[in-house]
Every structure is written in C-alpha cells, then in structure tokens.
C-alpha cells in the first residue's frame, strides 16, 4: 500500500480531531503527546477548527 503525506486542510478539522483522539488512546500517549484522551475529547469544536486552520496556514 502506498501512502501520501500532506498538510491537512482547514476544512478537514473533523479528521484532524479523530486522528488525534485515536492516537491518544495508546497507553503511552500522555507521555508522547503531553495530553490525555480525556483532555482532548473535552475540547470544543472551535479548538479543532482553529488547530486545523493554523496547521494549514503554517504548512503543517
């Protein structure tokens, strides 16, 4: 299987959120990401929209 890596677009914030939440389910995630699943899942949609938009503007 081939993979392509690219910067997320601002309108892809739901996918950005889901990828982050999936990654945070790993038992080592709090150490790797300095955040727990519970902290991330509690953040409002506006946070995820802003995060995706900032990453898109900065090129990742």
mmCIF file of the N, C-alpha and C atoms, coordinates in Angstrom:
data_MODEL
# 
_entry.id   MODEL 
# 
loop_
_atom_site.group_PDB 
_atom_site.id 
_atom_site.type_symbol 
_atom_site.label_atom_id 
_atom_site.label_alt_id 
_atom_site.label_comp_id 
_atom_site.label_asym_id 
_atom_site.label_entity_id 
_atom_site.label_seq_id 
_atom_site.pdbx_PDB_ins_code 
_atom_site.Cartn_x 
_atom_site.Cartn_y 
_atom_site.Cartn_z 
_atom_site.occupancy 
_atom_site.B_iso_or_equiv 
_atom_site.pdbx_formal_charge 
_atom_site.auth_seq_id 
_atom_site.auth_comp_id 
_atom_site.auth_asym_id 
_atom_site.auth_atom_id 
_atom_site.pdbx_PDB_model_num 
ATOM 1   N N  . UNK A 1 1  ? 0.847   -1.175 0.000  1.00 0.00 ? 1  UNK A N  1 
ATOM 2   C CA . UNK A 1 1  ? 0.000   0.000  0.000  1.00 0.00 ? 1  UNK A CA 1 
ATOM 3   C C  . UNK A 1 1  ? 0.892   1.238  0.000  1.00 0.00 ? 1  UNK A C  1 
ATOM 4   N N  . UNK A 1 2  ? 0.553   2.192  -0.831 1.00 0.00 ? 2  UNK A N  1 
ATOM 5   C CA . UNK A 1 2  ? 1.284   3.454  -0.892 1.00 0.00 ? 2  UNK A CA 1 
ATOM 6   C C  . UNK A 1 2  ? 0.570   4.493  -0.034 1.00 0.00 ? 2  UNK A C  1 
ATOM 7   N N  . UNK A 1 3  ? 1.367   5.340  0.586  1.00 0.00 ? 3  UNK A N  1 
ATOM 8   C CA . UNK A 1 3  ? 0.829   6.410  1.418  1.00 0.00 ? 3  UNK A CA 1 
ATOM 9   C C  . UNK A 1 3  ? 1.323   7.746  0.895  1.00 0.00 ? 3  UNK A C  1 
ATOM 10  N N  . UNK A 1 4  ? 0.493   8.746  1.022  1.00 0.00 ? 4  UNK A N  1 
ATOM 11  C CA . UNK A 1 4  ? 0.860   10.108 0.665  1.00 0.00 ? 4  UNK A CA 1 
ATOM 12  C C  . UNK A 1 4  ? 0.673   10.958 1.916  1.00 0.00 ? 4  UNK A C  1 
ATOM 13  N N  . UNK A 1 5  ? 1.693   11.725 2.254  1.00 0.00 ? 5  UNK A N  1 
ATOM 14  C CA . UNK A 1 5  ? 1.587   12.627 3.405  1.00 0.00 ? 5  UNK A CA 1 
ATOM 15  C C  . UNK A 1 5  ? 1.449   14.046 2.888  1.00 0.00 ? 5  UNK A C  1 
ATOM 16  N N  . UNK A 1 6  ? 0.529   14.779 3.475  1.00 0.00 ? 6  UNK A N  1 
ATOM 17  C CA . UNK A 1 6  ? 0.313   16.170 3.104  1.00 0.00 ? 6  UNK A CA 1 
ATOM 18  C C  . UNK A 1 6  ? -0.228  16.911 4.315  1.00 0.00 ? 6  UNK A C  1 
ATOM 19  N N  . UNK A 1 7  ? -0.217  18.208 4.230  1.00 0.00 ? 7  UNK A N  1 
ATOM 20  C CA . UNK A 1 7  ? -0.770  19.043 5.291  1.00 0.00 ? 7  UNK A CA 1 
ATOM 21  C C  . UNK A 1 7  ? -2.293  18.949 5.259  1.00 0.00 ? 7  UNK A C  1 
ATOM 22  N N  . UNK A 1 8  ? -2.887  18.875 6.410  1.00 0.00 ? 8  UNK A N  1 
ATOM 23  C CA . UNK A 1 8  ? -4.346  18.859 6.490  1.00 0.00 ? 8  UNK A CA 1 
ATOM 24  C C  . UNK A 1 8  ? -4.895  20.221 6.081  1.00 0.00 ? 8  UNK A C  1 
ATOM 25  N N  . UNK A 1 9  ? -6.057  20.201 5.446  1.00 0.00 ? 9  UNK A N  1 
ATOM 26  C CA . UNK A 1 9  ? -6.741  21.446 5.095  1.00 0.00 ? 9  UNK A CA 1 
ATOM 27  C C  . UNK A 1 9  ? -7.622  21.875 6.270  1.00 0.00 ? 9  UNK A C  1 
ATOM 28  N N  . UNK A 1 10 ? -7.910  23.153 6.324  1.00 0.00 ? 10 UNK A N  1 
ATOM 29  C CA . UNK A 1 10 ? -8.717  23.691 7.426  1.00 0.00 ? 10 UNK A CA 1 
ATOM 30  C C  . UNK A 1 10 ? -10.081 23.006 7.518  1.00 0.00 ? 10 UNK A C  1 
ATOM 31  N N  . UNK A 1 11 ? -10.671 22.668 6.376  1.00 0.00 ? 11 UNK A N  1 
ATOM 32  C CA . UNK A 1 11 ? -11.995 22.043 6.387  1.00 0.00 ? 11 UNK A CA 1 
ATOM 33  C C  . UNK A 1 11 ? -11.962 20.569 6.806  1.00 0.00 ? 11 UNK A C  1 
ATOM 34  N N  . UNK A 1 12 ? -10.784 20.044 7.027  1.00 0.00 ? 12 UNK A N  1 
ATOM 35  C CA . UNK A 1 12 ? -10.641 18.658 7.464  1.00 0.00 ? 12 UNK A CA 1 
ATOM 36  C C  . UNK A 1 12 ? -10.511 18.531 8.985  1.00 0.00 ? 12 UNK A C  1 
ATOM 37  N N  . UNK A 1 13 ? -10.942 19.565 9.709  1.00 0.00 ? 13 UNK A N  1 
ATOM 38  C CA . UNK A 1 13 ? -10.786 19.546 11.162 1.00 0.00 ? 13 UNK A CA 1 
ATOM 39  C C  . UNK A 1 13 ? -11.426 18.330 11.825 1.00 0.00 ? 13 UNK A C  1 
ATOM 40  N N  . UNK A 1 14 ? -12.560 17.796 11.326 1.00 0.00 ? 14 UNK A N  1 
ATOM 41  C CA . UNK A 1 14 ? -13.088 16.594 11.999 1.00 0.00 ? 14 UNK A CA 1 
ATOM 42  C C  . UNK A 1 14 ? -12.126 15.399 11.906 1.00 0.00 ? 14 UNK A C  1 
ATOM 43  N N  . UNK A 1 15 ? -11.451 15.268 10.764 1.00 0.00 ? 15 UNK A N  1 
ATOM 44  C CA . UNK A 1 15 ? -10.487 14.186 10.607 1.00 0.00 ? 15 UNK A CA 1 
ATOM 45  C C  . UNK A 1 15 ? -9.250  14.424 11.468 1.00 0.00 ? 15 UNK A C  1 
ATOM 46  N N  . UNK A 1 16 ? -8.821  15.682 11.572 1.00 0.00 ? 16 UNK A N  1 
ATOM 47  C CA . UNK A 1 16 ? -7.681  16.028 12.434 1.00 0.00 ? 16 UNK A CA 1 
ATOM 48  C C  . UNK A 1 16 ? -8.019  15.655 13.877 1.00 0.00 ? 16 UNK A C  1 
ATOM 49  N N  . UNK A 1 17 ? -9.205  16.001 14.295 1.00 0.00 ? 17 UNK A N  1 
ATOM 50  C CA . UNK A 1 17 ? -9.653  15.673 15.657 1.00 0.00 ? 17 UNK A CA 1 
ATOM 51  C C  . UNK A 1 17 ? -9.655  14.165 15.868 1.00 0.00 ? 17 UNK A C  1 
ATOM 52  N N  . UNK A 1 18 ? -10.246 13.440 14.929 1.00 0.00 ? 18 UNK A N  1 
ATOM 53  C CA . UNK A 1 18 ? -10.351 11.994 15.095 1.00 0.00 ? 18 UNK A CA 1 
ATOM 54  C C  . UNK A 1 18 ? -8.990  11.312 15.104 1.00 0.00 ? 18 UNK A C  1 
ATOM 55  N N  . UNK A 1 19 ? -8.078  11.753 14.248 1.00 0.00 ? 19 UNK A N  1 
ATOM 56  C CA . UNK A 1 19 ? -6.722  11.188 14.248 1.00 0.00 ? 19 UNK A CA 1 
ATOM 57  C C  . UNK A 1 19 ? -6.036  11.409 15.594 1.00 0.00 ? 19 UNK A C  1 
ATOM 58  N N  . UNK A 1 20 ? -6.182  12.606 16.129 1.00 0.00 ? 20 UNK A N  1 
ATOM 59  C CA . UNK A 1 20 ? -5.567  12.916 17.423 1.00 0.00 ? 20 UNK A CA 1 
ATOM 60  C C  . UNK A 1 20 ? -6.179  12.056 18.530 1.00 0.00 ? 20 UNK A C  1 
ATOM 61  N N  . UNK A 1 21 ? -7.494  11.957 18.537 1.00 0.00 ? 21 UNK A N  1 
ATOM 62  C CA . UNK A 1 21 ? -8.152  11.160 19.568 1.00 0.00 ? 21 UNK A CA 1 
ATOM 63  C C  . UNK A 1 21 ? -7.765  9.689  19.461 1.00 0.00 ? 21 UNK A C  1 
ATOM 64  N N  . UNK A 1 22 ? -7.683  9.180  18.245 1.00 0.00 ? 22 UNK A N  1 
ATOM 65  C CA . UNK A 1 22 ? -7.258  7.790  18.058 1.00 0.00 ? 22 UNK A CA 1 
ATOM 66  C C  . UNK A 1 22 ? -5.839  7.584  18.582 1.00 0.00 ? 22 UNK A C  1 
ATOM 67  N N  . UNK A 1 23 ? -4.954  8.525  18.295 1.00 0.00 ? 23 UNK A N  1 
ATOM 68  C CA . UNK A 1 23 ? -3.568  8.418  18.761 1.00 0.00 ? 23 UNK A CA 1 
ATOM 69  C C  . UNK A 1 23 ? -3.500  8.465  20.283 1.00 0.00 ? 23 UNK A C  1 
ATOM 70  N N  . UNK A 1 24 ? -4.368  9.250  20.895 1.00 0.00 ? 24 UNK A N  1 
ATOM 71  C CA . UNK A 1 24 ? -4.350  9.398  22.354 1.00 0.00 ? 24 UNK A CA 1 
ATOM 72  C C  . UNK A 1 24 ? -4.894  8.177  23.096 1.00 0.00 ? 24 UNK A C  1 
ATOM 73  N N  . UNK A 1 25 ? -5.466  7.241  22.378 1.00 0.00 ? 25 UNK A N  1 
ATOM 74  C CA . UNK A 1 25 ? -5.940  6.006  23.012 1.00 0.00 ? 25 UNK A CA 1 
ATOM 75  C C  . UNK A 1 25 ? -4.792  5.049  23.316 1.00 0.00 ? 25 UNK A C  1 
ATOM 76  N N  . UNK A 1 26 ? -3.621  5.299  22.747 1.00 0.00 ? 26 UNK A N  1 
ATOM 77  C CA . UNK A 1 26 ? -2.440  4.480  23.027 1.00 0.00 ? 26 UNK A CA 1 
ATOM 78  C C  . UNK A 1 26 ? -2.039  4.683  24.489 1.00 0.00 ? 26 UNK A C  1 
ATOM 79  N N  . UNK A 1 27 ? -1.698  3.619  25.205 1.00 0.00 ? 27 UNK A N  1 
ATOM 80  C CA . UNK A 1 27 ? -1.323  3.767  26.619 1.00 0.00 ? 27 UNK A CA 1 
ATOM 81  C C  . UNK A 1 27 ? -0.142  4.710  26.869 1.00 0.00 ? 27 UNK A C  1 
ATOM 82  N N  . UNK A 1 28 ? 0.751   4.857  25.906 1.00 0.00 ? 28 UNK A N  1 
ATOM 83  C CA . UNK A 1 28 ? 1.908   5.748  26.077 1.00 0.00 ? 28 UNK A CA 1 
ATOM 84  C C  . UNK A 1 28 ? 1.609   7.180  25.655 1.00 0.00 ? 28 UNK A C  1 
ATOM 85  N N  . UNK A 1 29 ? 0.423   7.455  25.187 1.00 0.00 ? 29 UNK A N  1 
ATOM 86  C CA . UNK A 1 29 ? 0.086   8.766  24.635 1.00 0.00 ? 29 UNK A CA 1 
ATOM 87  C C  . UNK A 1 29 ? 0.307   9.937  25.586 1.00 0.00 ? 29 UNK A C  1 
ATOM 88  N N  . UNK A 1 30 ? -0.080  9.863  26.853 1.00 0.00 ? 30 UNK A N  1 
ATOM 89  C CA . UNK A 1 30 ? 0.136   11.030 27.723 1.00 0.00 ? 30 UNK A CA 1 
ATOM 90  C C  . UNK A 1 30 ? 1.599   11.457 27.802 1.00 0.00 ? 30 UNK A C  1 
ATOM 91  N N  . UNK A 1 31 ? 2.500   10.510 27.693 1.00 0.00 ? 31 UNK A N  1 
ATOM 92  C CA . UNK A 1 31 ? 3.926   10.829 27.708 1.00 0.00 ? 31 UNK A CA 1 
ATOM 93  C C  . UNK A 1 31 ? 4.344   11.392 26.354 1.00 0.00 ? 31 UNK A C  1 
ATOM 94  N N  . UNK A 1 32 ? 3.869   10.770 25.281 1.00 0.00 ? 32 UNK A N  1 
ATOM 95  C CA . UNK A 1 32 ? 4.259   11.185 23.934 1.00 0.00 ? 32 UNK A CA 1 
ATOM 96  C C  . UNK A 1 32 ? 3.628   12.513 23.528 1.00 0.00 ? 32 UNK A C  1 
ATOM 97  N N  . UNK A 1 33 ? 2.381   12.731 23.907 1.00 0.00 ? 33 UNK A N  1 
ATOM 98  C CA . UNK A 1 33 ? 1.645   13.911 23.460 1.00 0.00 ? 33 UNK A CA 1 
ATOM 99  C C  . UNK A 1 33 ? 1.428   14.962 24.547 1.00 0.00 ? 33 UNK A C  1 
ATOM 100 N N  . UNK A 1 34 ? 1.795   14.648 25.769 1.00 0.00 ? 34 UNK A N  1 
ATOM 101 C CA . UNK A 1 34 ? 1.596   15.566 26.903 1.00 0.00 ? 34 UNK A CA 1 
ATOM 102 C C  . UNK A 1 34 ? 0.135   15.974 27.065 1.00 0.00 ? 34 UNK A C  1 
ATOM 103 N N  . UNK A 1 35 ? -0.745  15.041 26.725 1.00 0.00 ? 35 UNK A N  1 
ATOM 104 C CA . UNK A 1 35 ? -2.181  15.288 26.820 1.00 0.00 ? 35 UNK A CA 1 
ATOM 105 C C  . UNK A 1 35 ? -2.870  13.935 26.926 1.00 0.00 ? 35 UNK A C  1 
ATOM 106 N N  . UNK A 1 36 ? -3.951  13.878 27.645 1.00 0.00 ? 36 UNK A N  1 
ATOM 107 C CA . UNK A 1 36 ? -4.708  12.630 27.741 1.00 0.00 ? 36 UNK A CA 1 
ATOM 108 C C  . UNK A 1 36 ? -5.881  12.662 26.764 1.00 0.00 ? 36 UNK A C  1 
ATOM 109 N N  . UNK A 1 37 ? -6.422  11.495 26.507 1.00 0.00 ? 37 UNK A N  1 
ATOM 110 C CA . UNK A 1 37 ? -7.612  11.384 25.666 1.00 0.00 ? 37 UNK A CA 1 
ATOM 111 C C  . UNK A 1 37 ? -8.745  12.211 26.271 1.00 0.00 ? 37 UNK A C  1 
ATOM 112 N N  . UNK A 1 38 ? -8.912  12.104 27.578 1.00 0.00 ? 38 UNK A N  1 
ATOM 113 C CA . UNK A 1 38 ? -9.997  12.821 28.259 1.00 0.00 ? 38 UNK A CA 1 
ATOM 114 C C  . UNK A 1 38 ? -9.875  14.335 28.094 1.00 0.00 ? 38 UNK A C  1 
ATOM 115 N N  . UNK A 1 39 ? -8.655  14.845 28.160 1.00 0.00 ? 39 UNK A N  1 
ATOM 116 C CA . UNK A 1 39 ? -8.446  16.288 27.963 1.00 0.00 ? 39 UNK A CA 1 
ATOM 117 C C  . UNK A 1 39 ? -8.796  16.698 26.534 1.00 0.00 ? 39 UNK A C  1 
ATOM 118 N N  . UNK A 1 40 ? -8.345  15.915 25.575 1.00 0.00 ? 40 UNK A N  1 
ATOM 119 C CA . UNK A 1 40 ? -8.559  16.263 24.169 1.00 0.00 ? 40 UNK A CA 1 
ATOM 120 C C  . UNK A 1 40 ? -10.017 16.141 23.755 1.00 0.00 ? 40 UNK A C  1 
ATOM 121 N N  . UNK A 1 41 ? -10.680 15.088 24.192 1.00 0.00 ? 41 UNK A N  1 
ATOM 122 C CA . UNK A 1 41 ? -12.068 14.881 23.787 1.00 0.00 ? 41 UNK A CA 1 
ATOM 123 C C  . UNK A 1 41 ? -12.988 15.954 24.370 1.00 0.00 ? 41 UNK A C  1 
ATOM 124 N N  . UNK A 1 42 ? -12.578 16.583 25.461 1.00 0.00 ? 42 UNK A N  1 
ATOM 125 C CA . UNK A 1 42 ? -13.385 17.631 26.090 1.00 0.00 ? 42 UNK A CA 1 
ATOM 126 C C  . UNK A 1 42 ? -13.273 18.984 25.385 1.00 0.00 ? 42 UNK A C  1 
ATOM 127 N N  . UNK A 1 43 ? -12.316 19.123 24.486 1.00 0.00 ? 43 UNK A N  1 
ATOM 128 C CA . UNK A 1 43 ? -12.123 20.414 23.810 1.00 0.00 ? 43 UNK A CA 1 
ATOM 129 C C  . UNK A 1 43 ? -13.248 20.664 22.810 1.00 0.00 ? 43 UNK A C  1 
ATOM 130 N N  . UNK A 1 44 ? -13.702 21.911 22.713 1.00 0.00 ? 44 UNK A N  1 
ATOM 131 C CA . UNK A 1 44 ? -14.813 22.231 21.815 1.00 0.00 ? 44 UNK A CA 1 
ATOM 132 C C  . UNK A 1 44 ? -14.399 22.173 20.344 1.00 0.00 ? 44 UNK A C  1 
ATOM 133 N N  . UNK A 1 45 ? -15.389 22.078 19.480 1.00 0.00 ? 45 UNK A N  1 
ATOM 134 C CA . UNK A 1 45 ? -15.126 22.041 18.039 1.00 0.00 ? 45 UNK A CA 1 
ATOM 135 C C  . UNK A 1 45 ? -14.317 23.249 17.580 1.00 0.00 ? 45 UNK A C  1 
ATOM 136 N N  . UNK A 1 46 ? -14.551 24.404 18.193 1.00 0.00 ? 46 UNK A N  1 
ATOM 137 C CA . UNK A 1 46 ? -13.816 25.616 17.802 1.00 0.00 ? 46 UNK A CA 1 
ATOM 138 C C  . UNK A 1 46 ? -12.310 25.418 17.963 1.00 0.00 ? 46 UNK A C  1 
ATOM 139 N N  . UNK A 1 47 ? -11.892 24.722 19.000 1.00 0.00 ? 47 UNK A N  1 
ATOM 140 C CA . UNK A 1 47 ? -10.468 24.441 19.195 1.00 0.00 ? 47 UNK A CA 1 
ATOM 141 C C  . UNK A 1 47 ? -9.917  23.651 18.014 1.00 0.00 ? 47 UNK A C  1 
ATOM 142 N N  . UNK A 1 48 ? -10.640 22.622 17.588 1.00 0.00 ? 48 UNK A N  1 
ATOM 143 C CA . UNK A 1 48 ? -10.169 21.762 16.498 1.00 0.00 ? 48 UNK A CA 1 
ATOM 144 C C  . UNK A 1 48 ? -10.179 22.505 15.166 1.00 0.00 ? 48 UNK A C  1 
ATOM 145 N N  . UNK A 1 49 ? -11.175 23.365 14.967 1.00 0.00 ? 49 UNK A N  1 
ATOM 146 C CA . UNK A 1 49 ? -11.199 24.182 13.741 1.00 0.00 ? 49 UNK A CA 1 
ATOM 147 C C  . UNK A 1 49 ? -9.973  25.087 13.684 1.00 0.00 ? 49 UNK A C  1 
ATOM 148 N N  . UNK A 1 50 ? -9.688  25.751 14.795 1.00 0.00 ? 50 UNK A N  1 
ATOM 149 C CA . UNK A 1 50 ? -8.535  26.655 14.853 1.00 0.00 ? 50 UNK A CA 1 
ATOM 150 C C  . UNK A 1 50 ? -7.223  25.897 14.686 1.00 0.00 ? 50 UNK A C  1 
ATOM 151 N N  . UNK A 1 51 ? -7.123  24.737 15.291 1.00 0.00 ? 51 UNK A N  1 
ATOM 152 C CA . UNK A 1 51 ? -5.901  23.931 15.189 1.00 0.00 ? 51 UNK A CA 1 
ATOM 153 C C  . UNK A 1 51 ? -5.646  23.507 13.744 1.00 0.00 ? 51 UNK A C  1 
ATOM 154 N N  . UNK A 1 52 ? -6.686  23.031 13.065 1.00 0.00 ? 52 UNK A N  1 
ATOM 155 C CA . UNK A 1 52 ? -6.533  22.615 11.671 1.00 0.00 ? 52 UNK A CA 1 
ATOM 156 C C  . UNK A 1 52 ? -6.231  23.808 10.775 1.00 0.00 ? 52 UNK A C  1 
ATOM 157 N N  . UNK A 1 53 ? -6.888  24.932 11.016 1.00 0.00 ? 53 UNK A N  1 
ATOM 158 C CA . UNK A 1 53 ? -6.643  26.129 10.204 1.00 0.00 ? 53 UNK A CA 1 
ATOM 159 C C  . UNK A 1 53 ? -5.215  26.624 10.384 1.00 0.00 ? 53 UNK A C  1 
ATOM 160 N N  . UNK A 1 54 ? -4.725  26.631 11.605 1.00 0.00 ? 54 UNK A N  1 
ATOM 161 C CA . UNK A 1 54 ? -3.356  27.087 11.867 1.00 0.00 ? 54 UNK A CA 1 
ATOM 162 C C  . UNK A 1 54 ? -2.341  26.165 11.197 1.00 0.00 ? 54 UNK A C  1 
ATOM 163 N N  . UNK A 1 55 ? -2.570  24.871 11.261 1.00 0.00 ? 55 UNK A N  1 
ATOM 164 C CA . UNK A 1 55 ? -1.656  23.917 10.619 1.00 0.00 ? 55 UNK A CA 1 
ATOM 165 C C  . UNK A 1 55 ? -1.677  24.098 9.109  1.00 0.00 ? 55 UNK A C  1 
ATOM 166 N N  . UNK A 1 56 ? -2.851  24.351 8.540  1.00 0.00 ? 56 UNK A N  1 
ATOM 167 C CA . UNK A 1 56 ? -2.962  24.547 7.095  1.00 0.00 ? 56 UNK A CA 1 
ATOM 168 C C  . UNK A 1 56 ? -2.232  25.817 6.667  1.00 0.00 ? 56 UNK A C  1 
ATOM 169 N N  . UNK A 1 57 ? -2.363  26.884 7.448  1.00 0.00 ? 57 UNK A N  1 
ATOM 170 C CA . UNK A 1 57 ? -1.702  28.151 7.126  1.00 0.00 ? 57 UNK A CA 1 
ATOM 171 C C  . UNK A 1 57 ? -0.192  28.048 7.251  1.00 0.00 ? 57 UNK A C  1 
ATOM 172 N N  . UNK A 1 58 ? 0.277   27.319 8.257  1.00 0.00 ? 58 UNK A N  1 
ATOM 173 C CA . UNK A 1 58 ? 1.712   27.184 8.506  1.00 0.00 ? 58 UNK A CA 1 
ATOM 174 C C  . UNK A 1 58 ? 2.354   26.106 7.651  1.00 0.00 ? 58 UNK A C  1 
ATOM 175 N N  . UNK A 1 59 ? 1.544   25.347 6.935  1.00 0.00 ? 59 UNK A N  1 
ATOM 176 C CA . UNK A 1 59 ? 2.083   24.258 6.142  1.00 0.00 ? 59 UNK A CA 1 
ATOM 177 C C  . UNK A 1 59 ? 2.379   23.022 6.961  1.00 0.00 ? 59 UNK A C  1 
ATOM 178 N N  . UNK A 1 60 ? 1.791   22.946 8.150  1.00 0.00 ? 60 UNK A N  1 
ATOM 179 C CA . UNK A 1 60 ? 1.936   21.746 8.974  1.00 0.00 ? 60 UNK A CA 1 
ATOM 180 C C  . UNK A 1 60 ? 2.818   21.995 10.094 1.00 0.00 ? 60 UNK A C  1 
# 
